[in-house]
Amino acid sequence: MSILESVEYVLRDNENATARYGRLNARVRLMCGKTIANDKYLDGSISYYLMNKDSVALSEAYQLASIRSQHRLNQDSAIYYLQQAIAVTPSDNNTMLVKLLTETSYQLSKPSGNKNYEKALSISQQAYRYATTADDKARTLHDIGVLYSFTGKNDSCLSYIEQALELINTDTPAYTSYALNYAATPGANPIKSKQFLSAIKSESLGKHITLGFLYLNIGSLDSAYSSLRRAESLYSRHPDKYSINTFNNLRLLKGCLAYGKNMPINPTDGVTTNDSISEIKNLEQRLSSERLETSRKLETDLLGQKIERQRIFMWLMALALMSVLIIFSLYYHWHKRYKRLQQEIDRYRVSQIVIEASDTPVDEAALQAIISKRLQLCLTRFRNTGYYARLQKLETEKNSEIFLPLKTRGDIQEKLLESFSDFVIDLKNDGGKLNLEDIILCLLSLLNFSAKTISRCMGASEGALRTRKSRLKGKLSATMFQRIFEKSST
């Protein structure tokens, strides 16, 4: 059972496998002595096999659904599923048709259900027409006889049971059952009854009880008492093996013999509950026990799902914490690198101030070297921003004639001024009165971007930029102009 329960979760997305699992699960539960009242897969199996027109599997699924309805104490539903199984069974499958018709007849006439003897009799007669083997014919003849006895037609009952007894061997359990029913029917021929009972080869408790009543009815008290002693001996060996009705019959025989021999009778001996009531009580107890088991399993599953959700939540929390730590670590290293660049820029700035403030002649080569170093640090600082990657992407875009939105151009210019703030000071000192557009053109040119990209970033045509560049040639020193426009600084 536990293996089937574990397989349940694997087959959810496979309709064919799920349908087969529904049949297999029901069969295994029945083999283990469990009910299938709470089965939830058979309906899916029936729908699948009905859609795929698999009559063999569909017939079995209908039969299992009938048993499920019996466990739910729903007689009408049980009969309905049996009729559906009969409808899909091929007409040449006589053995299966006899089995299904016989079971349908039993459901219509069983002691614990609502009885319709006339319909049950008609179905049993139909089963007899399909019977081909001696055992099947004997079974259906016996069932027809029993149904006649339920309607008060004892002569017809005895006739059909006698025909059934003639068809089967005396060493079979069925012969024992048929012989006992024949002898227990009112109006049975005592001689034939004794003959049939004596032919039973097994030591049967029912045989001795029935013989006891038979001897009692013909006034042979000693023989009846002898049968009682044998019956009591058999019963004492395995009292749990026999039904309540059997015990009550044994008790009744003992009471009748005691009365016939003027012996005291204790009416409180034994029990008074019959088998049909006991059957219902036992089924209800089993159902109650399995509902409790199902409830416990459901609680276990729910607890397992809750634990699984908590485990997933903990993993997500751990992943979120790890992500935060990674982001913090990246930010920390980026900030540390940015601070180191700023410190280097500050150091070169101090060196430049010292050179320019010296009383000795200015070492122009040393001063230009310091300016170049600071420029390289500014370039590195800007390349570490996301804006540099965005500008590189602009180089490969097809719509290169369209200016960038005003806000985007403003953000790029702001980031350029922030990253090149120290070089902008050098630029202003060298070129005097430079406006914002002049400075942005110089910075974008330092980054070696194409004229089209610079045009899109500044919102100006390439011709306007060439004009601005020529004016800058007159404002900047030859060294600075060459550093920006005529020599790659990357």
GUSEVO-51661 format. One record per residue (C-alpha): residue number from 1; residue in three letters; x, y, z. Coordinates in steps of 0.2 Angstrom, whole numbers, plus 5000, padded with zeros to 4 digits. Example, Ala and Ser with C-alpha at 12.3 -4.5 7.8 and 13.67 -1.06 7.14 Angstrom:
% GUSEVO-51661
REC  num  residuo     u     v     w
REC    1      Ala  5062  4978  5039
REC    2      Ser  5068  4995  5036
***
This chain:
% GUSEVO-51661
REC  num  residuo     u     v     w
REC    1      Met  5000  5000  5000
REC    2      Ser  5014  5012  5004
REC    3      Ile  5022  5009  4988
REC    4      Leu  5006  5013  4979
REC    5      Glu  5004  5029  4989
REC    6      Ser  5022  5035  4984
REC    7      Val  5018  5031  4966
REC    8      Glu  5003  5042  4966
REC    9      Tyr  5012  5058  4965
REC   10      Val  5023  5052  4950
REC   11      Leu  5008  5048  4939
REC   12      Arg  4998  5064  4940
REC   13      Asp  5002  5070  4922
REC   14      Asn  5000  5054  4913
REC   15      Glu  4982  5050  4910
REC   16      Asn  4984  5032  4905
REC   17      Ala  4996  5028  4920
REC   18      Thr  4984  5036  4932
REC   19      Ala  4969  5026  4925
REC   20      Arg  4979  5010  4927
REC   21      Tyr  4984  5016  4945
REC   22      Gly  4966  5019  4949
REC   23      Arg  4961  5000  4945
REC   24      Leu  4977  4993  4953
REC   25      Asn  4975  5004  4969
REC   26      Ala  4957  4998  4971
REC   27      Arg  4962  4979  4969
REC   28      Val  4976  4980  4981
REC   29      Arg  4966  4988  4994
REC   30      Leu  4953  4974  4992
REC   31      Met  4966  4961  4993
REC   32      Cys  4973  4969  5009
REC   33      Gly  4955  4968  5017
REC   34      Lys  4952  4987  5016
REC   35      Thr  4937  4996  5009
REC   36      Ile  4938  5007  4994
REC   37      Ala  4923  5019  5000
REC   38      Asn  4935  5034  4999
REC   39      Asp  4943  5030  4983
REC   40      Lys  4945  5045  4972
REC   41      Tyr  4953  5038  4956
REC   42      Leu  4940  5026  4949
REC   43      Asp  4930  5039  4942
REC   44      Gly  4945  5046  4932
REC   45      Ser  4949  5028  4926
REC   46      Ile  4931  5026  4920
REC   47      Ser  4931  5042  4911
REC   48      Tyr  4948  5038  4903
REC   49      Tyr  4943  5020  4897
REC   50      Leu  4926  5026  4891
REC   51      Met  4934  5039  4880
REC   52      Asn  4947  5027  4873
REC   53      Lys  4934  5013  4871
REC   54      Asp  4944  5000  4881
REC   55      Ser  4930  4988  4885
REC   56      Val  4940  4976  4895
REC   57      Ala  4947  4989  4907
REC   58      Leu  4931  4998  4908
REC   59      Ser  4922  4983  4913
REC   60      Glu  4934  4980  4927
REC   61      Ala  4933  4998  4932
REC   62      Tyr  4914  4997  4933
REC   63      Gln  4915  4982  4944
REC   64      Leu  4927  4990  4956
REC   65      Ala  4916  5005  4956
REC   66      Ser  4901  4994  4961
REC   67      Ile  4911  4987  4975
REC   68      Arg  4915  5005  4981
REC   69      Ser  4896  5009  4981
REC   70      Gln  4893  4993  4991
REC   71      His  4906  4999  5004
REC   72      Arg  4897  5016  5004
REC   73      Leu  4881  5006  5008
REC   74      Asn  4873  5013  4991
REC   75      Gln  4864  4999  4984
REC   76      Asp  4856  5008  4969
REC   77      Ser  4873  5014  4963
REC   78      Ala  4881  4997  4965
REC   79      Ile  4868  4990  4954
REC   80      Tyr  4870  5004  4941
REC   81      Tyr  4889  5001  4939
REC   82      Leu  4886  4982  4937
REC   83      Gln  4873  4986  4923
REC   84      Gln  4886  4997  4915
REC   85      Ala  4899  4983  4916
REC   86      Ile  4886  4971  4908
REC   87      Ala  4883  4983  4894
REC   88      Val  4901  4985  4889
REC   89      Thr  4905  4966  4890
REC   90      Pro  4905  4957  4874
REC   91      Ser  4891  4945  4871
REC   92      Asp  4902  4930  4868
REC   93      Asn  4911  4932  4885
REC   94      Asn  4898  4920  4893
REC   95      Thr  4908  4917  4909
REC   96      Met  4910  4936  4913
REC   97      Leu  4891  4939  4909
REC   98      Val  4886  4925  4921
REC   99      Lys  4897  4932  4934
REC  100      Leu  4890  4950  4932
REC  101      Leu  4872  4945  4931
REC  102      Thr  4873  4934  4946
REC  103      Glu  4881  4948  4956
REC  104      Thr  4867  4960  4950
REC  105      Ser  4854  4947  4956
REC  106      Tyr  4862  4946  4973
REC  107      Gln  4863  4964  4975
REC  108      Leu  4844  4965  4972
REC  109      Ser  4840  4952  4985
REC  110      Lys  4853  4952  4998
REC  111      Pro  4847  4953  5016
REC  112      Ser  4854  4970  5021
REC  113      Gly  4847  4979  5005
REC  114      Asn  4831  4984  4997
REC  115      Lys  4824  4968  4990
REC  116      Asn  4817  4966  4972
REC  117      Tyr  4815  4947  4971
REC  118      Glu  4805  4948  4954
REC  119      Lys  4819  4958  4945
REC  120      Ala  4832  4947  4954
REC  121      Leu  4824  4931  4948
REC  122      Ser  4822  4938  4930
REC  123      Ile  4841  4942  4930
REC  124      Ser  4846  4925  4937
REC  125      Gln  4836  4917  4923
REC  126      Gln  4845  4928  4910
REC  127      Ala  4862  4922  4918
REC  128      Tyr  4856  4904  4916
REC  129      Arg  4854  4907  4897
REC  130      Tyr  4872  4912  4896
REC  131      Ala  4879  4898  4907
REC  132      Thr  4890  4886  4898
REC  133      Thr  4899  4876  4911
REC  134      Ala  4891  4864  4924
REC  135      Asp  4897  4875  4938
REC  136      Asp  4889  4890  4931
REC  137      Lys  4873  4882  4927
REC  138      Ala  4872  4874  4944
REC  139      Arg  4875  4891  4952
REC  140      Thr  4862  4900  4942
REC  141      Leu  4849  4886  4945
REC  142      His  4852  4886  4964
REC  143      Asp  4850  4905  4964
REC  144      Ile  4834  4904  4954
REC  145      Gly  4828  4891  4967
REC  146      Val  4833  4902  4982
REC  147      Leu  4824  4917  4974
REC  148      Tyr  4808  4907  4972
REC  149      Ser  4809  4902  4991
REC  150      Phe  4810  4921  4995
REC  151      Thr  4793  4923  4986
REC  152      Gly  4785  4908  4994
REC  153      Lys  4786  4896  4980
REC  154      Asn  4794  4882  4989
REC  155      Asp  4790  4868  4976
REC  156      Ser  4799  4878  4962
REC  157      Cys  4813  4882  4974
REC  158      Leu  4816  4863  4978
REC  159      Ser  4815  4858  4960
REC  160      Tyr  4828  4871  4954
REC  161      Ile  4840  4867  4969
REC  162      Glu  4838  4848  4965
REC  163      Gln  4843  4851  4947
REC  164      Ala  4858  4861  4953
REC  165      Leu  4864  4847  4965
REC  166      Glu  4863  4834  4950
REC  167      Leu  4876  4845  4940
REC  168      Ile  4890  4846  4953
REC  169      Asn  4902  4835  4962
REC  170      Thr  4898  4831  4980
REC  171      Asp  4916  4835  4986
REC  172      Thr  4914  4854  4982
REC  173      Pro  4909  4868  4994
REC  174      Ala  4895  4873  4982
REC  175      Tyr  4887  4856  4984
REC  176      Thr  4887  4858  5003
REC  177      Ser  4879  4875  5002
REC  178      Tyr  4866  4869  4990
REC  179      Ala  4862  4853  5000
REC  180      Leu  4859  4863  5016
REC  181      Asn  4848  4875  5007
REC  182      Tyr  4837  4861  5000
REC  183      Ala  4835  4853  5016
REC  184      Ala  4831  4869  5025
REC  185      Thr  4817  4873  5013
REC  186      Pro  4800  4870  5020
REC  187      Gly  4791  4855  5012
REC  188      Ala  4808  4847  5007
REC  189      Asn  4807  4828  5005
REC  190      Pro  4815  4821  5020
REC  191      Ile  4822  4806  5011
REC  192      Lys  4830  4816  4998
REC  193      Ser  4836  4829  5011
REC  194      Lys  4845  4815  5020
REC  195      Gln  4852  4808  5004
REC  196      Phe  4859  4825  4999
REC  197      Leu  4866  4829  5016
REC  198      Ser  4874  4812  5018
REC  199      Ala  4883  4814  5002
REC  200      Ile  4892  4829  5009
REC  201      Lys  4910  4822  5011
REC  202      Ser  4917  4836  5022
REC  203      Glu  4914  4838  5041
REC  204      Ser  4902  4852  5040
REC  205      Leu  4894  4861  5055
REC  206      Gly  4879  4865  5044
REC  207      Lys  4877  4847  5039
REC  208      His  4875  4841  5057
REC  209      Ile  4864  4855  5062
REC  210      Thr  4852  4852  5047
REC  211      Leu  4852  4833  5050
REC  212      Gly  4848  4837  5068
REC  213      Phe  4832  4847  5063
REC  214      Leu  4828  4833  5050
REC  215      Tyr  4829  4819  5063
REC  216      Leu  4819  4830  5075
REC  217      Asn  4805  4833  5063
REC  218      Ile  4803  4814  5060
REC  219      Gly  4803  4811  5079
REC  220      Ser  4820  4802  5079
REC  221      Leu  4827  4811  5095
REC  222      Asp  4842  4800  5098
REC  223      Ser  4848  4803  5080
REC  224      Ala  4845  4822  5082
REC  225      Tyr  4854  4822  5099
REC  226      Ser  4869  4813  5091
REC  227      Ser  4869  4826  5077
REC  228      Leu  4869  4840  5090
REC  229      Arg  4884  4832  5099
REC  230      Arg  4894  4832  5083
REC  231      Ala  4889  4850  5079
REC  232      Glu  4894  4856  5096
REC  233      Ser  4911  4847  5095
REC  234      Leu  4914  4855  5078
REC  235      Tyr  4909  4873  5084
REC  236      Ser  4919  4872  5100
REC  237      Arg  4935  4869  5090
REC  238      His  4934  4886  5080
REC  239      Pro  4919  4896  5087
REC  240      Asp  4926  4912  5078
REC  241      Lys  4925  4903  5061
REC  242      Tyr  4906  4902  5061
REC  243      Ser  4893  4916  5058
REC  244      Ile  4880  4922  5071
REC  245      Asn  4866  4914  5061
REC  246      Thr  4875  4897  5062
REC  247      Phe  4877  4899  5081
REC  248      Asn  4859  4904  5083
REC  249      Asn  4853  4888  5073
REC  250      Leu  4864  4877  5084
REC  251      Arg  4857  4885  5099
REC  252      Leu  4839  4883  5093
REC  253      Leu  4842  4864  5089
REC  254      Lys  4849  4862  5107
REC  255      Gly  4833  4871  5114
REC  256      Cys  4821  4861  5104
REC  257      Leu  4830  4844  5109
REC  258      Ala  4830  4850  5127
REC  259      Tyr  4811  4854  5126
REC  260      Gly  4808  4837  5118
REC  261      Lys  4817  4828  5132
REC  262      Asn  4809  4839  5145
REC  263      Met  4826  4848  5149
REC  264      Pro  4827  4866  5155
REC  265      Ile  4829  4879  5141
REC  266      Asn  4839  4896  5144
REC  267      Pro  4832  4908  5131
REC  268      Thr  4847  4920  5135
REC  269      Asp  4860  4908  5128
REC  270      Gly  4869  4915  5113
REC  271      Val  4866  4931  5103
REC  272      Thr  4851  4937  5094
REC  273      Thr  4859  4948  5080
REC  274      Asn  4858  4940  5063
REC  275      Asp  4872  4940  5049
REC  276      Ser  4864  4954  5039
REC  277      Ile  4865  4966  5053
REC  278      Ser  4882  4960  5058
REC  279      Glu  4888  4963  5040
REC  280      Ile  4882  4981  5040
REC  281      Lys  4890  4984  5058
REC  282      Asn  4907  4976  5053
REC  283      Leu  4907  4987  5037
REC  284      Glu  4903  5003  5046
REC  285      Gln  4917  4999  5059
REC  286      Arg  4929  4996  5045
REC  287      Leu  4924  5012  5036
REC  288      Ser  4925  5022  5052
REC  289      Ser  4943  5015  5055
REC  290      Glu  4948  5019  5038
REC  291      Arg  4941  5037  5038
REC  292      Leu  4951  5039  5054
REC  293      Glu  4967  5032  5045
REC  294      Thr  4963  5043  5030
REC  295      Ser  4961  5058  5041
REC  296      Arg  4978  5055  5050
REC  297      Lys  4986  5053  5033
REC  298      Leu  4979  5069  5027
REC  299      Glu  4985  5078  5043
REC  300      Thr  5002  5070  5040
REC  301      Asp  5002  5076  5021
REC  302      Leu  4997  5094  5027
REC  303      Leu  5011  5094  5040
REC  304      Gly  5023  5088  5027
REC  305      Gln  5017  5102  5015
REC  306      Lys  5019  5115  5028
REC  307      Ile  5036  5109  5032
REC  308      Glu  5041  5109  5014
REC  309      Arg  5034  5127  5012
REC  310      Gln  5044  5133  5027
REC  311      Arg  5060  5124  5020
REC  312      Ile  5057  5134  5003
REC  313      Phe  5054  5150  5013
REC  314      Met  5071  5147  5022
REC  315      Trp  5080  5144  5006
REC  316      Leu  5072  5160  4998
REC  317      Met  5077  5170  5014
REC  318      Ala  5095  5163  5013
REC  319      Leu  5096  5167  4994
REC  320      Ala  5090  5184  4998
REC  321      Leu  5103  5187  5011
REC  322      Met  5116  5180  5000
REC  323      Ser  5111  5192  4986
REC  324      Val  5111  5206  4998
REC  325      Leu  5129  5201  5004
REC  326      Ile  5135  5200  4986
REC  327      Ile  5127  5217  4981
REC  328      Phe  5135  5224  4997
REC  329      Ser  5152  5216  4993
REC  330      Leu  5151  5223  4975
REC  331      Tyr  5147  5240  4981
REC  332      Tyr  5160  5240  4994
REC  333      His  5174  5235  4982
REC  334      Trp  5167  5248  4969
REC  335      His  5167  5262  4982
REC  336      Lys  5184  5257  4988
REC  337      Arg  5191  5257  4970
REC  338      Tyr  5182  5274  4967
REC  339      Lys  5190  5281  4983
REC  340      Arg  5207  5275  4978
REC  341      Leu  5205  5283  4961
REC  342      Gln  5200  5299  4969
REC  343      Gln  5215  5299  4981
REC  344      Glu  5227  5297  4966
REC  345      Ile  5218  5311  4957
REC  346      Asp  5220  5322  4973
REC  347      Arg  5239  5317  4974
REC  348      Tyr  5242  5323  4957
REC  349      Arg  5232  5339  4959
REC  350      Val  5244  5343  4974
REC  351      Ser  5259  5339  4964
REC  352      Gln  5252  5351  4950
REC  353      Ile  5249  5365  4963
REC  354      Val  5267  5363  4970
REC  355      Ile  5275  5364  4952
REC  356      Glu  5264  5379  4947
REC  357      Ala  5267  5388  4964
REC  358      Ser  5286  5385  4964
REC  359      Asp  5298  5401  4962
REC  360      Thr  5309  5391  4950
REC  361      Pro  5304  5390  4931
REC  362      Val  5290  5378  4928
REC  363      Asp  5295  5361  4922
REC  364      Glu  5282  5361  4907
REC  365      Ala  5286  5342  4903
REC  366      Ala  5283  5337  4922
REC  367      Leu  5267  5348  4922
REC  368      Gln  5260  5340  4906
REC  369      Ala  5264  5322  4913
REC  370      Ile  5254  5326  4928
REC  371      Ile  5239  5332  4918
REC  372      Ser  5240  5317  4907
REC  373      Lys  5240  5305  4923
REC  374      Arg  5225  5314  4930
REC  375      Leu  5216  5313  4913
REC  376      Gln  5219  5294  4913
REC  377      Leu  5212  5292  4930
REC  378      Cys  5197  5302  4925
REC  379      Leu  5194  5291  4910
REC  380      Thr  5196  5275  4921
REC  381      Arg  5183  5283  4933
REC  382      Phe  5170  5286  4919
REC  383      Arg  5173  5269  4911
REC  384      Asn  5168  5261  4928
REC  385      Thr  5151  5268  4926
REC  386      Gly  5136  5261  4917
REC  387      Tyr  5136  5276  4906
REC  388      Tyr  5151  5271  4896
REC  389      Ala  5144  5254  4892
REC  390      Arg  5128  5263  4886
REC  391      Leu  5138  5275  4875
REC  392      Gln  5147  5260  4867
REC  393      Lys  5131  5252  4863
REC  394      Leu  5126  5268  4854
REC  395      Glu  5140  5265  4842
REC  396      Thr  5132  5249  4835
REC  397      Glu  5114  5255  4834
REC  398      Lys  5105  5256  4817
REC  399      Asn  5095  5272  4821
REC  400      Ser  5110  5283  4823
REC  401      Glu  5102  5298  4816
REC  402      Ile  5090  5301  4830
REC  403      Phe  5095  5312  4844
REC  404      Leu  5094  5305  4862
REC  405      Pro  5080  5311  4873
REC  406      Leu  5083  5327  4882
REC  407      Lys  5083  5319  4899
REC  408      Thr  5095  5305  4893
REC  409      Arg  5107  5318  4886
REC  410      Gly  5107  5328  4903
REC  411      Asp  5111  5312  4913
REC  412      Ile  5126  5308  4902
REC  413      Gln  5132  5326  4903
REC  414      Glu  5130  5326  4922
REC  415      Lys  5140  5309  4923
REC  416      Leu  5154  5316  4912
REC  417      Leu  5156  5332  4922
REC  418      Glu  5156  5322  4938
REC  419      Ser  5169  5309  4932
REC  420      Phe  5180  5322  4923
REC  421      Ser  5178  5336  4936
REC  422      Asp  5197  5338  4939
REC  423      Phe  5201  5338  4920
REC  424      Val  5188  5351  4917
REC  425      Ile  5198  5363  4928
REC  426      Asp  5213  5360  4918
REC  427      Leu  5203  5362  4902
REC  428      Lys  5195  5379  4909
REC  429      Asn  5213  5385  4914
REC  430      Asp  5219  5381  4896
REC  431      Gly  5205  5387  4886
REC  432      Gly  5198  5402  4896
REC  433      Lys  5180  5405  4892
REC  434      Leu  5173  5388  4887
REC  435      Asn  5154  5385  4888
REC  436      Leu  5146  5369  4893
REC  437      Glu  5144  5362  4875
REC  438      Asp  5163  5365  4872
REC  439      Ile  5167  5355  4887
REC  440      Ile  5155  5340  4883
REC  441      Leu  5162  5340  4865
REC  442      Cys  5180  5339  4872
REC  443      Leu  5176  5325  4885
REC  444      Leu  5166  5314  4872
REC  445      Ser  5181  5316  4860
REC  446      Leu  5193  5311  4873
REC  447      Leu  5183  5295  4874
REC  448      Asn  5186  5292  4855
REC  449      Phe  5167  5290  4851
REC  450      Ser  5162  5293  4833
REC  451      Ala  5155  5310  4827
REC  452      Lys  5137  5302  4825
REC  453      Thr  5137  5296  4843
REC  454      Ile  5143  5313  4849
REC  455      Ser  5130  5321  4839
REC  456      Arg  5116  5311  4846
REC  457      Cys  5123  5314  4864
REC  458      Met  5124  5333  4862
REC  459      Gly  5108  5335  4851
REC  460      Ala  5118  5344  4837
REC  461      Ser  5122  5340  4819
REC  462      Glu  5139  5334  4814
REC  463      Gly  5141  5350  4804
REC  464      Ala  5138  5361  4820
REC  465      Leu  5150  5350  4829
REC  466      Arg  5164  5352  4816
REC  467      Thr  5161  5371  4817
REC  468      Arg  5163  5371  4836
REC  469      Lys  5178  5360  4835
REC  470      Ser  5187  5373  4823
REC  471      Arg  5183  5387  4836
REC  472      Leu  5190  5377  4850
REC  473      Lys  5206  5376  4840
REC  474      Gly  5208  5394  4842
REC  475      Lys  5204  5394  4861
REC  476      Leu  5214  5379  4867
REC  477      Ser  5233  5377  4867
REC  478      Ala  5241  5367  4854
REC  479      Thr  5246  5354  4867
REC  480      Met  5228  5352  4874
REC  481      Phe  5220  5352  4857
REC  482      Gln  5231  5338  4851
REC  483      Arg  5228  5329  4867
REC  484      Ile  5209  5329  4864
REC  485      Phe  5206  5329  4846
REC  486      Glu  5222  5323  4837
REC  487      Lys  5229  5309  4848
REC  488      Ser  5220  5294  4855
REC  489      Ser  5220  5295  4874
REC  490      Thr  5212  5278  4876
***
